[in-house]
Structure formats: structure tokens, C-alpha cells
Amino acid sequence: MTKRFSIWLLTGLCLTGSFFTMLPEANAAEPTSDYLLSALQIDSPLSLCNEPVPLADPQNKERFEKEMLVSLGNRYQVILWLKRTTRFFPTIERVLSENGLPGDIKYLAIAESALRIHAGSPKGAMGVWQLMPQTARKYGLTVNGHVDERRSFQLSTLAAASHLKDLYSRFGSWSLALAAYNMGEEGLEAEILEQAVSDYYSLYLPLETQRFVFRILAIKCIVENPQHYGFFIGPDEFYPPRAFTTVQFDALTELPLRLVAEASGTVFKTVKDLNPHIRGYYLTAGSHRLNIPPEGEAGFEKRLRELATSDARNRDRRLYRVREGDSLSGIAEKFDVPLAALLIWNRIPINAVIHPGQRLVVLPIDHGNDSETETASGE
């Protein structure tokens, strides 16, 4: 065994803890090349989305084995995939079934994001399904400076299912539909026309797309039979779905999310975690559907209305009128508040230009509610 392989083994064992074993007990001390080779042995033909994968072709076999070894070499990430499946797969499977799509599509979500809500790409894709802004908008999602529904697992799953349905209708096979999902339908169509080939496995495509379907297939093999690849995770070690209920309400003006949290009987972080599509610290005026903890539903609207009324009533006591020569940093220092808090309260960037007469929120809400505290204006 090489030194590099020994270090890899030791790191893998340390990361996994009691719920994970590299190999069955008899071989746990020292995995060998025989083990890695056995992991590549396929006893029966493989299929993806009910379509056979032509692994009899040596080139395809090599492509598949590469993706298997790459995935198995990143074992800590595989553990996270597996533990997240119980949180995300039930919803994905339901949506796929309702749309008449094959269940194997769920493995696409792992290939795209490792089931991470906030996963982003340098090209601008976002969310579990890595939707680009224009694709998301095409399928009804809102993407702007206030809301990015690609981060909403429920909404983005519906959009991805509709997108995949259209891709299959356009290309007639799931291997091509998945390739189009990765590289774009127009790009794939251009390659099909130029090469006069309509079989994914025979097309010369961008290298990432040539690997893509085989990566999904490797993920399917591992997730469907984790013990075969040395992953032994107890039932209690999987991540449970987050419990929530959805409430609908109207905001007459901008509404701080901290008030939603307070009305829900929870903290700001929980509201953000349950509603990752909401950007920033405020809701815009208008109608909203938000997820909150189930125990916060009873009486929610009444509490929120009372909190919003109180917040608006005390707002004037938190305001400061900008004077000649003032700067944001100087105002923050004057009132002994962090500059970052000043920017949050006023929804402005750090390079914002302020003008004499402009009114800025400069005190936290607790100060605004304190009758003994001097008004922010000081005038």
C-alpha cells in the first residue's frame, strides 16, 4: 500500500465515525486494489430511466468506471448524499410520479448539487436542480433581487420536472434529455445536426456532458446499494425532513423577517432556513406564502399584524436625519452600532451615497421601544 493510499484510508475512517465502515469487518483494516476492482464488477445489465446503458462497448465501460471511482474516492461526500436522501427524495419521487417521469431522475439532483439548497455555479445556476435564471423564469419561478425561487426546494422541483418533461418530448430519449439539461437544448440539437448522430453514447459532446449521464448512473448504483460499496449507515443516522406549515398573508409595506420569526415563535435563522428563496432581511410589500414551524401557525396572522403595527409606530423614534458632512461610517460610530447593521436596517450597499435631509434607521428595535431612550434625531 502506498503512503498516499494509507493517508486516504485513515482520513476516511476518522471522518465517518461509528455509523460508517469502509468495508465489512473482515477487510476493514486494509482495503486493497481487489476491493476497488470488485466495486466495478457489474452482475447484470444496467439501465437509467428504463433505458439500457450499452456497457458492452469498452469506451462506455471505461466512462462508467471512471465516474464510479471518482465518486468512491470522495467518500465523505457520498456519506452526505446518502444521509440527505431521506430529507429530499420523498418529495422528488412524489413530483416525478405525478408528472409521469422515471424515478431515476432523482439521482440527477445529486449529480447537480449533492442535494444542497444553496449550491451555485460560476455560470449562474442555483439550487438543488442547478437551474439557470432564464430556465427558472420560463417555468414560472421568480428570480430577482428580493426572491430567488430556485432556492426553494419545493418550487424548483416542480420547475425541473416540467423542464425535463419538455426535454424528453423534444429529444425522445432520457440520455439525450439529461445531456440537454446539462449543456442546453439548442447546443445539443446543433451537435446532433452537425454529427448526424442522435445517440448520446455515440455523440462527441463537451467533456462535462460526455461524463454527465455516466455520473448519474454511478450515483444510482451507489445509492441503491450502499453496503456493496462499503457504506453502512444506520437508519437513525439519516437526516429527517424539516417539518413546516405554509402560511399566506399580505404585507402592506416592507416587512422585516425578524417579525415573521417572532410571530412564528422561532428565530430568524429558522425562517431563513425554511424559506431559502427569500433574499435579505425584508419581505417586499404584497402577498407572501412562507413556511414556518407547525407550532407557530395558530394565531400567526394576529401576532404578525400586532408586531407590524408596533414596529411602524416606533419607527420614527429610530430615525436620524442626515446632516451636512455625515457619512455612513460616521453615523454608525455616533450611535455606537455596527456599520453592517446600519446597512441592513436601511437596505443600502456600503458604497451608497447619502444626502442631507435623508432619514436613516440608526437604532435597533429594542432601543426604539425604550421610552427612556432619546429619539435618534436628537433634535
MONORHU-V854590 format. One record per residue. RES is the residue in one letter. BURIAL is I if it has 16 or more other ideal C-beta (glycine too) atoms within 10 Angstrom, else O. Layout:
RES:BURIAL
RES:BURIAL
This chain:
M:O
T:O
K:O
R:O
F:O
S:O
I:O
W:O
L:I
L:O
T:O
G:I
L:O
C:O
L:O
T:I
G:O
S:O
F:O
F:I
T:I
M:I
L:I
P:O
E:O
A:O
N:O
A:O
A:O
E:O
P:I
T:O
S:O
D:O
Y:I
L:O
L:O
S:O
A:I
L:O
Q:O
I:O
D:O
S:O
P:O
L:O
S:O
L:I
C:I
N:O
E:O
P:O
V:I
P:O
L:I
A:O
D:O
P:O
Q:O
N:I
K:I
E:O
R:I
F:I
E:I
K:O
E:I
M:I
L:O
V:O
S:I
L:I
G:O
N:O
R:I
Y:O
Q:O
V:I
I:I
L:O
W:I
L:I
K:I
R:I
T:I
T:O
R:O
F:I
F:I
P:O
T:O
I:I
E:O
R:O
V:I
L:I
S:O
E:O
N:O
G:O
L:I
P:I
G:O
D:I
I:I
K:I
Y:I
L:I
A:I
I:I
A:I
E:I
S:I
A:I
L:I
R:O
I:I
H:O
A:I
G:O
S:O
P:O
K:O
G:O
A:I
M:I
G:I
V:I
W:I
Q:I
L:I
M:I
P:O
Q:O
T:I
A:I
R:I
K:O
Y:I
G:O
L:I
T:O
V:I
N:O
G:O
H:I
V:I
D:I
E:I
R:I
R:I
S:I
F:I
Q:O
L:I
S:I
T:I
L:I
A:I
A:I
A:I
S:I
H:I
L:I
K:I
D:O
L:I
Y:I
S:O
R:O
F:I
G:O
S:O
W:I
S:I
L:I
A:I
L:I
A:I
A:I
Y:I
N:I
M:I
G:O
E:I
E:O
G:O
L:I
E:O
A:O
E:I
I:I
L:O
E:O
Q:O
A:O
V:O
S:O
D:O
Y:I
Y:I
S:O
L:I
Y:O
L:I
P:O
L:O
E:O
T:I
Q:I
R:I
F:I
V:I
F:I
R:I
I:I
L:I
A:I
I:I
K:I
C:I
I:I
V:I
E:O
N:O
P:I
Q:O
H:O
Y:I
G:I
F:I
F:O
I:I
G:O
P:O
D:O
E:O
F:O
Y:O
P:O
P:O
R:O
A:O
F:I
T:I
T:O
V:I
Q:O
F:I
D:O
A:I
L:O
T:O
E:O
L:I
P:I
L:I
R:I
L:I
V:I
A:I
E:I
A:I
S:I
G:I
T:I
V:O
F:O
K:O
T:I
V:I
K:I
D:O
L:I
N:I
P:I
H:I
I:I
R:O
G:O
Y:O
Y:I
L:I
T:O
A:O
G:O
S:O
H:I
R:O
L:I
N:I
I:I
P:I
P:O
E:O
G:I
E:O
A:O
G:O
F:I
E:O
K:O
R:I
L:I
R:O
E:O
L:I
A:I
T:O
S:O
D:I
A:O
R:O
N:I
R:O
D:O
R:I
R:I
L:I
Y:I
R:O
V:I
R:O
E:O
G:O
D:I
S:O
L:I
S:O
G:O
I:I
A:I
E:O
K:O
F:I
D:O
V:I
P:O
L:O
A:O
A:O
L:I
L:O
I:O
W:I
N:I
R:O
I:O
P:O
I:O
N:O
A:O
V:O
I:O
H:O
P:O
G:O
Q:O
R:O
L:I
V:I
V:I
L:I
P:O
I:I
D:O
H:I
G:I
N:O
D:O
S:O
E:O
T:O
E:O
T:O
A:I
S:O
G:O
E:O
